[in-house]
């Protein structure tokens, strides 16, 4: 039986439908990320779990108990917000202790728990400082410690890293994951950053216009996207338009070139339009590159991205991106070069929606 269950959840604000028939079961100790663009409904779902919003219809169950009729303070949920939300008139110790004091916990137990939490986030030496004396990353660590100090049954994280600079974001997300695994807290993490979701999640929910387009592991979401939206939103991906030449043979015509897919094309006939997707790391123009499929084209542009160089290649009416490792001894192609991109047929995904 799942620990956190969302069944047929819908949410409307007047005539505007924000969440449409959302269903998900989350296991105890699982780390699940809600990933999607602004306005897709991910934060609204999080707020309904917390009790800050009530579902228009549907049911939320945590550890076998119906939550719909419970107020936020009755749900034993810890929440970390994007804007830290620390009390400016309290030092670090008192901020972390706040929820425990509200719960009427004994002072000696509070002090022991706060010490444990500050040790967990490695800020024991800053217990007497006030929020204005801390960096953004330190403030968010304190907010995390405050949320988990009360031993919540579910931890909710609402884009907690978006206000931080890139390097701090990477280190803090790794710390959050480490702490979550150490404590075994069931966690729901909301983000619009695909790298964050892919790097720390057990499963990802890709949301689009109030619906869950796909739910799966990071490996599944990246490698086998189930919709055009997921394919285009998660990672860099080239969409190639073609025509079905022979569905039984998996033959597709792209511009004036014909290639064969790994499998027959089910549910389509000759002449039908077809959309294919290819990740930039799947192809290579290097001499001696392997691959059972190839497409010739003209280089449109190259972009230096540090460890890799991304090249855009015009094939037929589309532009395909592919990556090559930065090798100081090998000059990248330049605009106007005619090259052949080689890749494996299995790396071409058929996009159905």
SERO-4910 file (N, C-alpha, C, O; in steps of 0.05 Angstrom, whole numbers):
BEGIN
 pado doro    nc1    nc2    nc3   cac1   cac2   cac3    cc1    cc2    cc3    oc1    oc2    oc3
  Unk    A     17    -24      0      0      0      0     17     25      0     37     26     15
  Unk    A     10     44    -17     26     69    -19     24     85      7      4     84     21
  Unk    A     45    102     12     45    118     36     30    144     31     15    153     49
  Unk    A     34    157      8     20    181      0      5    176    -26     17    169    -46
  Unk    A    -22    179    -25    -38    172    -48    -55    196    -56    -69    208    -40
  Unk    A    -53    203    -82    -69    225    -93    -88    212   -114    -79    200   -133
  Unk    A   -114    214   -109   -133    200   -126   -153    220   -138   -168    233   -124
  Unk    A   -153    221   -165   -172    237   -180   -173    266   -170   -194    278   -168
  Unk    A   -149    278   -165   -148    305   -155   -153    325   -177   -141    325   -199
  Unk    A   -172    343   -172   -178    365   -190   -178    391   -174   -186    391   -151
  Unk    A   -170    413   -187   -171    439   -174   -178    460   -194   -166    462   -216
  Unk    A   -199    476   -187   -207    498   -204   -208    523   -188   -216    523   -164
  Unk    A   -201    545   -200   -204    572   -188   -225    586   -205   -219    597   -226
  Unk    A   -250    584   -196   -272    595   -213   -274    578   -238   -275    553   -236
  Unk    A   -275    591   -261   -278    576   -286   -251    564   -296   -251    549   -316
  Unk    A   -229    571   -283   -203    562   -292   -195    535   -279   -194    534   -254
  Unk    A   -191    515   -295   -183    488   -286   -152    487   -285   -139    488   -305
  Unk    A   -142    485   -261   -113    486   -257   -101    458   -256    -79    453   -266
  Unk    A   -115    439   -244   -106    411   -242   -128    393   -252   -151    396   -243
  Unk    A   -121    375   -270   -141    357   -283   -136    328   -275   -117    316   -284
  Unk    A   -153    317   -259   -154    288   -254   -125    277   -249   -116    260   -264
  Unk    A   -112    286   -228    -85    279   -221    -85    254   -203    -99    254   -183
  Unk    A    -70    233   -211    -69    209   -196    -40    200   -192    -24    201   -211
  Unk    A    -33    193   -167     -6    183   -162     -4    169   -135    -17    178   -116
  Unk    A     11    148   -134     17    135   -109     47    137   -104     64    130   -121
  Unk    A     54    146    -80     82    151    -72     89    132    -49     74    131    -29
  Unk    A    111    118    -51    119     99    -30    133    113     -7    143    135    -10
  Unk    A    133    101     16    146    112     40    176    114     34    189     94     25
  Unk    A    188    137     40    216    142     36    224    149      7    247    153      2
  Unk    A    205    151    -10    210    157    -39    214    187    -42    202    204    -29
  Unk    A    232    194    -61    237    222    -68    225    226    -96    235    216   -116
  Unk    A    203    242    -98    189    247   -123    190    276   -130    185    293   -113
  Unk    A    198    282   -154    198    310   -164    176    315   -183    170    299   -201
  Unk    A    162    339   -179    143    349   -198    158    369   -216    167    389   -206
  Unk    A    160    362   -241    175    378   -260    157    390   -282    140    375   -293
  Unk    A    160    415   -287    144    427   -309    148    457   -310    160    469   -291
  Unk    A    138    470   -331    141    499   -333    123    514   -314    105    502   -301
  Unk    A    127    540   -312    109    557   -295     80    554   -304     75    555   -328
  Unk    A     62    552   -285     34    551   -291     23    523   -298      0    521   -306
  Unk    A     40    502   -295     31    475   -302     15    461   -280      3    440   -285
  Unk    A     14    473   -256     -1    461   -234     14    447   -213      3    436   -194
  Unk    A     41    445   -216     57    430   -197     56    441   -169     54    425   -150
  Unk    A     58    467   -166     57    479   -139     29    477   -127     27    474   -103
  Unk    A      9    478   -144    -18    475   -134    -22    447   -122    -35    445   -101
  Unk    A    -12    427   -135    -14    400   -124      1    398    -97     -9    386    -78
  Unk    A     24    410    -96     40    411    -71     24    424    -49     23    414    -26
  Unk    A     12    447    -55     -3    462    -35    -28    446    -26    -37    449     -3
  Unk    A    -40    430    -43    -62    413    -35    -53    391    -16    -67    384      3
  Unk    A    -29    380    -21    -19    360     -2    -14    373     25    -19    361     46
  Unk    A     -4    398     25      2    412     50    -23    421     65    -23    425     89
  Unk    A    -45    424     50    -70    433     62    -75    463     59    -94    474     69
  Unk    A    -57    477     44    -60    505     39    -82    510     18    -94    532     17
  Unk    A    -87    491      2   -109    492    -18   -126    466    -15   -115    445     -8
  Unk    A   -152    468    -19   -169    445    -18   -176    435    -46   -182    452    -64
  Unk    A   -174    409    -52   -182    400    -78   -211    406    -84   -228    404    -67
  Unk    A   -217    413   -109   -244    416   -118   -258    389   -116   -281    387   -109
  Unk    A   -243    368   -123   -252    340   -120   -228    322   -118   -206    330   -126
  Unk    A   -233    298   -108   -210    279   -105   -203    275    -76   -214    287    -58
  Unk    A   -183    257    -72   -177    248    -45   -147    247    -41   -132    238    -59
  Unk    A   -137    257    -18   -109    256    -10   -107    239     15   -120    245     35
  Unk    A    -91    218     14    -88    200     37    -58    198     43    -42    193     26
  Unk    A    -52    201     69    -24    198     78    -24    176    100    -38    179    120
  Unk    A     -8    156     96     -6    134    115    -33    123    124    -38    117    147
  Unk    A    -51    120    104    -77    108    108    -98    127    119   -121    119    124
  Unk    A    -91    152    124   -110    171    135   -118    192    115   -101    205    102
  Unk    A   -144    196    112   -155    217     94   -147    244    104   -152    251    127
  Unk    A   -135    261     86   -125    287     94   -144    310     87   -140    332     96
  Unk    A   -164    305     71   -180    327     60   -193    345     81   -195    369     78
  Unk    A   -201    333    104   -214    348    124   -195    360    145   -204    374    163
  Unk    A   -169    354    142   -149    364    162   -137    391    154   -133    396    130
  Unk    A   -133    407    174   -119    433    170    -89    428    166    -79    406    173
  Unk    A    -74    447    155    -46    443    151    -31    435    176    -13    418    175
  Unk    A    -37    447    199    -23    441    224    -30    413    236    -19    405    256
  Unk    A    -50    400    223    -58    373    233    -46    351    215    -52    327    220
  Unk    A    -31    358    195    -22    338    176      6    327    181     15    309    167
  Unk    A     21    339    200     48    331    205     65    330    180     77    310    172
  Unk    A     66    354    167     81    357    142    101    379    146     95    400    158
  Unk    A    125    375    136    146    395    136    147    408    109    145    394     88
  Unk    A    151    434    108    151    448     82    174    468     81    179    483    100
  Unk    A    188    468     59    209    488     54    201    504     29    195    494      8
  Unk    A    202    531     33    192    549     12    216    560     -4    239    558      4
  Unk    A    209    571    -26    229    583    -44    243    607    -30    267    611    -34
  Unk    A    228    623    -14    239    647     -3    248    644     26    247    663     42
  Unk    A    256    620     34    267    614     61    246    616     83    242    597     98
  Unk    A    233    640     85    212    644    105    221    639    134    206    629    150
  Unk    A    246    648    139    256    646    167    246    670    183    239    691    171
  Unk    A    244    667    209    235    689    226    259    707    231    279    699    243
  Unk    A    258    733    222    282    750    223    290    758    252    313    764    256
  Unk    A    271    756    271    277    764    298    286    741    315    291    744    339
  Unk    A    290    717    303    299    693    317    326    685    306    331    687    282
  Unk    A    344    675    324    369    665    314    365    637    302    343    626    301
  Unk    A    387    625    292    385    599    279    373    578    297    355    563    289
  Unk    A    383    577    322    373    557    341    343    559    344    329    539    343
  Unk    A    333    584    348    305    587    354    288    583    329    265    574    332
  Unk    A    298    589    306    284    583    281    279    553    278    257    544    272
  Unk    A    300    537    283    298    508    280    280    497    302    265    477    298
  Unk    A    280    510    326    265    500    348    235    508    347    219    497    363
  Unk    A    228    526    329    201    537    330    179    517    330    161    517    347
  Unk    A    179    498    311    158    478    308    156    460    333    135    452    341
  Unk    A    180    454    344    180    438    368    168    452    392    154    440    408
  Unk    A    173    478    394    161    494    416    131    495    413    117    492    433
  Unk    A    122    499    389     93    500    384     80    474    391     57    474    401
  Unk    A     94    452    387     83    426    394     85    419    424     75    398    433
  Unk    A     97    438    439     99    433    468    120    414    477    118    402    498
  Unk    A    141    411    461    162    392    467    179    403    490    183    427    493
  Unk    A    188    385    507    205    392    530    230    406    521    242    399    500
  Unk    A    239    426    537    262    442    529    287    426    524    302    431    505
  Unk    A    293    407    542    317    391    538    316    375    513    336    371    499
  Unk    A    292    365    506    289    350    481    292    369    457    303    361    436
  Unk    A    281    393    460    284    413    438    313    418    433    322    418    410
  Unk    A    329    424    454    357    431    450    372    407    438    390    412    421
  Unk    A    366    383    446    379    360    434    372    356    405    389    350    388
  Unk    A    347    360    398    338    357    370    350    379    353    358    374    330
  Unk    A    350    404    363    362    426    347    392    421    342    401    426    320
  Unk    A    406    412    363    434    406    359    438    384    338    456    386    322
  Unk    A    421    364    339    422    342    319    417    353    291    432    346    272
  Unk    A    397    371    287    391    382    261    413    400    251    420    399    227
  Unk    A    424    416    268    446    434    260    471    418    252    486    426    235
  Unk    A    475    396    266    497    378    258    492    366    231    511    362    215
  Unk    A    467    359    225    460    347    200    465    366    176    473    358    155
  Unk    A    460    392    181    464    412    159    491    426    162    497    445    147
  Unk    A    507    417    181    534    427    185    535    457    191    552    472    181
  Unk    A    517    466    209    516    495    216    516    498    247    505    518    257
  Unk    A    527    478    261    527    480    291    540    506    300    531    518    320
  Unk    A    560    515    286    575    539    295    560    565    290    570    586    298
  Unk    A    537    564    277    522    588    270    496    590    286    478    605    278
  Unk    A    493    574    307    468    572    322    458    599    332    434    603    335
  Unk    A    477    617    339    469    643    351    465    665    331    458    688    338
  Unk    A    470    660    305    467    681    285    438    684    277    422    667    280
  Unk    A    433    708    266    406    715    256    406    712    226    427    712    213
  Unk    A    382    708    214    381    704    185    396    724    168    408    716    148
  Unk    A    395    749    175    409    770    159    439    766    159    453    777    142
  Unk    A    450    750    178    478    745    179    487    720    164    510    712    166
  Unk    A    468    708    150    473    683    136    472    687    105    458    705     96
  Unk    A    486    670     91    483    670     62    457    657     54    443    645     70
  Unk    A    450    659     28    425    647     19    425    617     22    405    606     30
  Unk    A    448    604     16    450    575     20    447    567     49    435    547     55
  Unk    A    459    583     67    457    576     95    429    580    105    419    564    121
  Unk    A    415    601     96    387    605    104    370    582     95    352    573    110
  Unk    A    374    572     71    358    550     61    363    524     77    346    508     80
  Unk    A    388    521     85    395    498    102    380    499    129    369    479    139
  Unk    A    378    523    140    364    527    165    334    521    161    321    509    178
  Unk    A    323    531    139    295    526    133    290    496    130    269    486    139
  Unk    A    309    481    118    306    452    116    307    439    143    291    421    149
  Unk    A    326    448    160    328    437    187    303    442    203    294    424    218
  Unk    A    291    465    201    266    471    215    244    453    206    228    444    222
  Unk    A    243    447    180    221    431    169    223    402    178    203    389    183
  Unk    A    248    392    181    251    363    188    254    359    218    254    336    228
  Unk    A    257    381    234    261    378    263    237    366    276    240    352    296
  Unk    A    213    371    265    188    360    277    182    331    268    161    321    275
  Unk    A    201    319    255    198    291    245    172    288    228    155    273    235
  Unk    A    170    303    206    146    302    190    143    275    176    163    261    170
  Unk    A    118    267    170    114    243    155    118    247    125    124    229    111
  Unk    A    115    273    116    121    280     89    135    307     88    127    325    103
  Unk    A    156    309     72    170    334     68    164    345     41    167    331     20
  Unk    A    155    370     40    149    384     15    169    406     10    174    423     27
  Unk    A    180    407    -15    200    427    -22    190    442    -47    188    431    -68
  Unk    A    184    468    -43    173    484    -65    195    501    -78    199    524    -69
  Unk    A    208    491    -99    229    504   -113    249    517    -93    254    541    -95
  Unk    A    260    502    -74    277    513    -53    304    524    -62    317    538    -47
  Unk    A    312    517    -87    339    525    -96    339    547   -117    360    556   -125
  Unk    A    316    556   -125    314    574   -148    326    602   -142    333    616   -161
  Unk    A    328    610   -117    339    636   -111    370    636   -107    381    656   -101
  Unk    A    382    612   -110    411    610   -105    427    609   -131    416    603   -152
  Unk    A    453    616   -128    470    615   -152    476    586   -160    472    568   -144
  Unk    A    486    582   -184    488    555   -196    504    536   -179    495    513   -175
  Unk    A    528    544   -169    545    525   -154    532    517   -128    534    494   -120
  Unk    A    520    537   -114    507    531    -89    483    512    -93    478    495    -77
  Unk    A    469    516   -115    446    499   -121    454    470   -124    441    452   -113
  Unk    A    476    465   -138    486    438   -142    493    425   -116    485    402   -110
  Unk    A    509    439    -99    518    427    -74    495    423    -55    494    403    -40
  Unk    A    476    442    -54    453    440    -35    434    418    -43    422    405    -26
  Unk    A    429    415    -69    411    394    -77    422    366    -70    407    348    -63
  Unk    A    449    364    -72    461    338    -64    458    334    -34    455    311    -25
  Unk    A    461    355    -18    457    353     11    429    346     18    424    329     35
  Unk    A    410    358      4    381    352      9    376    323      4    363    309     20
  Unk    A    386    312    -18    382    284    -25    395    266     -4    384    246      4
  Unk    A    419    273      4    434    257     24    418    256     51    416    235     63
  Unk    A    409    279     60    394    281     85    367    265     82    360    251    101
  Unk    A    354    268     60    328    254     55    332    224     57    316    210     69
  Unk    A    353    214     44    359    186     45    367    176     73    360    155     81
  Unk    A    382    193     86    391    186    113    368    183    133    368    165    150
  Unk    A    348    201    130    325    202    148    302    185    138    284    178    153
  Unk    A    302    178    112    281    162    101    254    176     99    233    164    102
  Unk    A    254    203     95    230    218     94    218    217     66    232    221     46
  Unk    A    192    212     65    178    213     39    177    243     31    168    260     45
  Unk    A    187    248      6    192    276     -2    180    281    -29    183    265    -48
  Unk    A    168    305    -32    158    315    -57    172    341    -63    171    360    -46
  Unk    A    185    343    -85    202    366    -93    191    378   -118    188    365   -139
  Unk    A    185    404   -117    175    418   -140    197    435   -153    211    450   -140
  Unk    A    201    432   -179    221    447   -194    214    450   -223    199    434   -234
  Unk    A    225    471   -235    223    474   -264    250    467   -277    253    470   -302
  Unk    A    270    460   -261    297    454   -270    300    424   -275    300    408   -256
  Unk    A    302    416   -300    303    388   -307    328    375   -296    327    351   -288
  Unk    A    351    389   -295    375    377   -284    372    369   -255    381    348   -246
  Unk    A    359    387   -239    353    381   -211    337    356   -209    344    338   -194
  Unk    A    315    355   -224    297    332   -222    311    306   -230    308    286   -217
  Unk    A    326    307   -252    339    283   -262    360    273   -243    365    248   -241
  Unk    A    374    291   -229    397    283   -213    391    272   -186    407    257   -175
  Unk    A    368    279   -174    363    271   -146    337    255   -141    332    247   -119
  Unk    A    322    250   -162    295    238   -158    295    207   -161    311    196   -176
  Unk    A    278    194   -145    271    166   -150    252    164   -174    256    147   -191
  Unk    A    232    182   -174    214    184   -197    208    214   -202    211    231   -185
  Unk    A    200    219   -227    193    246   -236    165    246   -247    157    228   -262
  Unk    A    150    267   -240    124    272   -253    127    296   -271    132    318   -261
  Unk    A    126    292   -297    127    315   -316     99    325   -320     82    312   -331
  Unk    A     95    350   -311     68    362   -313     66    382   -335     85    397   -342
  Unk    A     43    382   -348     37    399   -371      8    407   -370    -10    390   -372
  Unk    A      3    433   -367    -25    444   -367    -43    429   -348    -66    422   -355
  Unk    A    -33    425   -323    -50    413   -303    -52    383   -303    -67    372   -287
  Unk    A    -37    370   -321    -39    341   -323    -11    329   -320      9    342   -326
  Unk    A    -10    304   -311     15    289   -310     19    276   -337      7    256   -343
  Unk    A     37    288   -353     42    276   -380     56    249   -378     51    231   -394
  Unk    A     75    247   -358     89    222   -355    100    220   -327    109    240   -315
  Unk    A     98    196   -315    110    190   -289    129    167   -293    122    146   -303
  Unk    A    154    171   -284    174    149   -287    200    156   -274    203    178   -263
  Unk    A    219    138   -275    246    143   -264    260    163   -282    251    167   -305
  Unk    A    281    176   -273    296    194   -290    305    181   -316    304    193   -337
  Unk    A    314    156   -314    323    141   -338    300    138   -358    304    142   -382
  Unk    A    276    131   -348    253    128   -366    244    154   -378    239    156   -402
  Unk    A    243    175   -362    234    201   -371    252    212   -393    243    222   -413
  Unk    A    279    208   -389    298    219   -409    299    202   -434    300    213   -456
  Unk    A    301    176   -430    306    159   -453    281    150   -469    283    144   -492
  Unk    A    258    148   -455    234    140   -469    211    158   -463    191    150   -450
  Unk    A    213    184   -471    190    202   -467    165    193   -481    166    183   -504
  Unk    A    142    195   -467    117    184   -478    101    204   -494     83    196   -509
  Unk    A    108    230   -492     93    250   -507    113    270   -520    136    272   -512
  Unk    A    104    285   -539    120    305   -552    129    326   -531    152    336   -532
  Unk    A    111    333   -512    118    353   -492    141    344   -475    161    358   -470
  Unk    A    140    319   -465    161    308   -448    187    307   -463    208    313   -453
  Unk    A    186    298   -488    210    296   -505    223    323   -508    248    325   -508
  Unk    A    208    344   -512    219    370   -517    227    385   -491    245    401   -492
  Unk    A    213    379   -469    218    393   -444    242    382   -429    257    397   -416
  Unk    A    245    356   -429    266    343   -414    291    338   -431    290    322   -450
  Unk    A    312    352   -426    336    350   -442    334    364   -468    313    375   -475
  Unk    A    356    364   -483    357    376   -510    351    354   -529    361    332   -528
  Unk    A    333    359   -548    325    339   -567    317    351   -593    304    372   -594
  Unk    A    325    339   -615    317    348   -641    293    333   -651    292    308   -650
  Unk    A    273    348   -661    250    336   -674    254    336   -704    258    357   -716
  Unk    A    251    312   -716    256    309   -745    230    300   -758    218    280   -750
  Unk    A    221    315   -777    196    309   -791    202    293   -816    220    300   -832
  Unk    A    186    272   -821    190    255   -844    164    243   -854    143    250   -845
  Unk    A    167    226   -874    144    212   -885    149    181   -884    171    172   -888
  Unk    A    128    167   -877    131    138   -876    133    127   -905    115    132   -921
  Unk    A    154    112   -910    157    100   -937    147     72   -937    132     64   -956
  Unk    A    155     56   -917    146     28   -915    143     21   -886    163     16   -873
  Unk    A    119     22   -875    116     17   -846    125    -10   -837    136    -12   -815
  Unk    A    122    -30   -853    130    -57   -845    161    -59   -842    171    -74   -825
  Unk    A    175    -45   -859    204    -45   -858    215    -23   -840    239    -21   -835
  Unk    A    197     -6   -829    206     17   -813    220     38   -829    235     54   -818
  Unk    A    215     39   -855    229     58   -873    215     86   -871    191     88   -873
  Unk    A    232    106   -869    223    134   -867    239    151   -886    264    148   -887
  Unk    A    226    170   -900    240    188   -917    242    215   -903    222    226   -894
  Unk    A    267    226   -902    272    252   -890    285    269   -911    308    264   -919
  Unk    A    271    289   -921    281    304   -944    283    286   -968    263    274   -976
  Unk    A    307    283   -979    311    264  -1001    327    240   -993    338    225  -1010
  Unk    A    328    234   -967    343    212   -956    324    192   -943    303    200   -932
  Unk    A    330    167   -944    314    146   -931    330    131   -910    353    124   -914
  Unk    A    317    127   -887    330    112   -866    311     91   -856    287     92   -863
  Unk    A    321     72   -841    304     50   -830    305     52   -799    326     52   -787
  Unk    A    281     52   -787    279     51   -758    285     22   -748    286      4   -764
  Unk    A    289     20   -722    295     -6   -710    272    -26   -713    276    -50   -717
  Unk    A    247    -15   -711    223    -32   -711    204    -23   -733    205      0   -742
  Unk    A    185    -41   -741    163    -32   -759    147    -10   -746    147     -7   -721
  Unk    A    134      6   -762    119     29   -752     90     21   -750     75     20   -770
  Unk    A     81     15   -726     54      6   -722     33     28   -725     39     51   -717
  Unk    A     10     22   -736    -12     41   -738     -8     63   -758    -23     83   -757
  Unk    A     10     60   -776     15     81   -797     17     67   -824     23     44   -826
  Unk    A     12     83   -845     14     73   -872     32     90   -889     39    112   -880
  Unk    A     40     80   -912     58     95   -930     47    123   -936     23    125   -943
  Unk    A     64    143   -934     56    171   -940     48    186   -916     46    211   -917
  Unk    A     43    173   -893     36    187   -869     60    204   -859     83    196   -862
  Unk    A     53    227   -847     74    243   -834     82    230   -808     66    219   -794
  Unk    A    108    232   -801    118    220   -777    138    239   -764    154    252   -778
  Unk    A    137    240   -737    157    257   -722    176    239   -707    167    220   -693
  Unk    A    202    244   -711    222    228   -697    238    247   -679    240    271   -684
  Unk    A    250    236   -659    266    251   -640    294    239   -636    296    214   -636
  Unk    A    314    256   -634    342    246   -630    356    264   -610    356    288   -613
  Unk    A    368    251   -590    384    266   -570    411    274   -582    422    260   -599
  Unk    A    422    297   -574    447    307   -586    471    288   -580    490    288   -596
  Unk    A    470    273   -558    493    255   -552    492    230   -568    511    214   -567
  Unk    A    471    225   -583    467    199   -598    483    198   -624    489    176   -633
  Unk    A    490    221   -635    503    221   -662    532    230   -661    541    242   -642
  Unk    A    546    224   -682    574    232   -685    581    235   -714    572    221   -731
  Unk    A    599    255   -719    609    258   -746    639    251   -747    652    255   -768
  Unk    A    649    241   -725    678    234   -724    685    212   -744    669    195   -750
  Unk    A    709    214   -754    719    193   -773    719    166   -759    730    163   -737
  Unk    A    707    147   -771    706    120   -759    683    117   -740    681     96   -726
  Unk    A    665    137   -738    642    134   -720    625    111   -728    620    106   -751
  Unk    A    615     96   -708    598     73   -713    568     82   -713    561    102   -702
  Unk    A    552     65   -725    523     70   -726    511     57   -750    523     57   -772
  Unk    A    487     46   -747    475     32   -770    458     50   -787    445     42   -806
  Unk    A    457     76   -779    440     96   -793    456    122   -797    473    128   -780
  Unk    A    451    136   -819    465    161   -823    447    181   -838    429    173   -853
  Unk    A    453    206   -834    440    228   -849    461    248   -856    477    256   -840
  Unk    A    460    257   -882    479    277   -891    466    304   -889    442    307   -894
  Unk    A    482    325   -882    470    351   -880    491    373   -881    515    367   -883
  Unk    A    482    398   -878    500    421   -878    501    434   -851    480    439   -839
  Unk    A    525    439   -841    528    452   -815    517    480   -815    524    496   -833
  Unk    A    500    486   -796    488    513   -794    504    530   -774    510    553   -780
  Unk    A    512    518   -751    527    533   -731    539    514   -711    531    491   -709
  Unk    A    559    524   -696    571    509   -674    572    527   -650    576    551   -652
  Unk    A    568    515   -626    568    530   -601    587    516   -582    585    492   -577
  Unk    A    606    531   -571    625    521   -551    612    521   -524    605    542   -513
  Unk    A    609    497   -511    596    494   -485    615    484   -464    607    472   -444
  Unk    A    641    488   -468    661    478   -449    670    450   -455    687    447   -473
  Unk    A    660    430   -441    669    403   -446    658    391   -472    669    372   -482
  Unk    A    637    403   -483    626    394   -508    622    417   -527    621    440   -519
  Unk    A    621    410   -553    615    429   -574    589    420   -587    587    397   -597
  Unk    A    569    437   -587    543    430   -599    541    441   -627    545    465   -632
  Unk    A    536    424   -646    534    431   -674    505    428   -684    492    408   -677
  Unk    A    496    446   -700    469    445   -712    472    439   -741    486    453   -756
  Unk    A    458    418   -750    461    408   -777    434    409   -791    414    398   -781
  Unk    A    433    421   -815    408    422   -830    405    397   -847    422    391   -863
  Unk    A    383    383   -842    376    359   -858    348    362   -867    329    363   -851
  Unk    A    344    363   -893    317    368   -904    307    395   -894    321    415   -897
  Unk    A    283    395   -882    272    420   -872    277    424   -842    266    443   -831
  Unk    A    293    407   -830    297    408   -801    326    413   -794    344    409   -811
  Unk    A    330    422   -769    357    426   -759    361    406   -736    346    406   -717
  Unk    A    382    390   -737    389    370   -717    413    379   -701    433    387   -713
  Unk    A    411    378   -675    434    384   -658    448    359   -650    436    338   -644
  Unk    A    475    360   -649    490    337   -639    515    348   -624    524    370   -630
  Unk    A    525    332   -606    547    341   -589    572    325   -595    571    301   -602
  Unk    A    595    338   -593    621    325   -595    638    335   -571    636    358   -564
  Unk    A    654    317   -560    671    325   -538    692    345   -548    702    344   -570
  Unk    A    698    365   -531    718    385   -538    745    372   -537    755    365   -516
  Unk    A    758    370   -560    785    360   -563    802    382   -575    799    388   -598
  Unk    A    821    393   -559    838    415   -570    853    408   -595    860    426   -610
  Unk    A    857    382   -600    871    374   -624    854    370   -648    864    364   -670
  Unk    A    827    372   -645    809    368   -668    792    392   -671    776    399   -653
  Unk    A    794    405   -694    778    429   -700    749    421   -705    744    402   -719
  Unk    A    730    436   -693    702    430   -698    694    438   -726    707    455   -738
  Unk    A    672    427   -736    662    436   -763    654    465   -762    648    476   -741
  Unk    A    653    477   -785    645    505   -787    620    507   -805    614    489   -821
  Unk    A    607    530   -803    583    534   -818    588    531   -848    608    541   -859
  Unk    A    571    515   -861    573    510   -890    586    483   -896    584    474   -919
  Unk    A    599    471   -877    611    444   -881    589    424   -887    567    424   -875
  Unk    A    595    405   -905    577    383   -910    588    358   -895    611    350   -899
  Unk    A    572    347   -877    581    325   -860    560    303   -860    537    307   -868
  Unk    A    568    280   -850    549    257   -846    547    251   -817    567    245   -804
  Unk    A    523    251   -807    518    245   -779    510    215   -777    491    206   -790
  Unk    A    525    200   -761    520    171   -758    509    166   -730    518    178   -710
  Unk    A    490    148   -728    477    142   -702    464    115   -705    461    104   -726
  Unk    A    455    104   -682    441     78   -682    412     82   -686    400    101   -675
  Unk    A    399     65   -702    371     67   -707    354     66   -682    333     78   -680
  Unk    A    364     51   -662    349     48   -637    347     75   -622    330     78   -604
  Unk    A    364     94   -628    364    120   -614    343    139   -626    339    160   -615
  Unk    A    331    132   -649    310    148   -660    283    141   -646    274    118   -647
  Unk    A    271    161   -634    245    156   -621    222    166   -638    224    188   -650
  Unk    A    201    150   -640    177    159   -654    160    174   -635    152    163   -614
  Unk    A    153    199   -641    137    216   -624    108    214   -633    101    222   -655
  Unk    A     91    203   -616     63    198   -624     45    221   -617     24    224   -631
  Unk    A     51    238   -597     32    259   -589     46    286   -590     34    307   -584
***
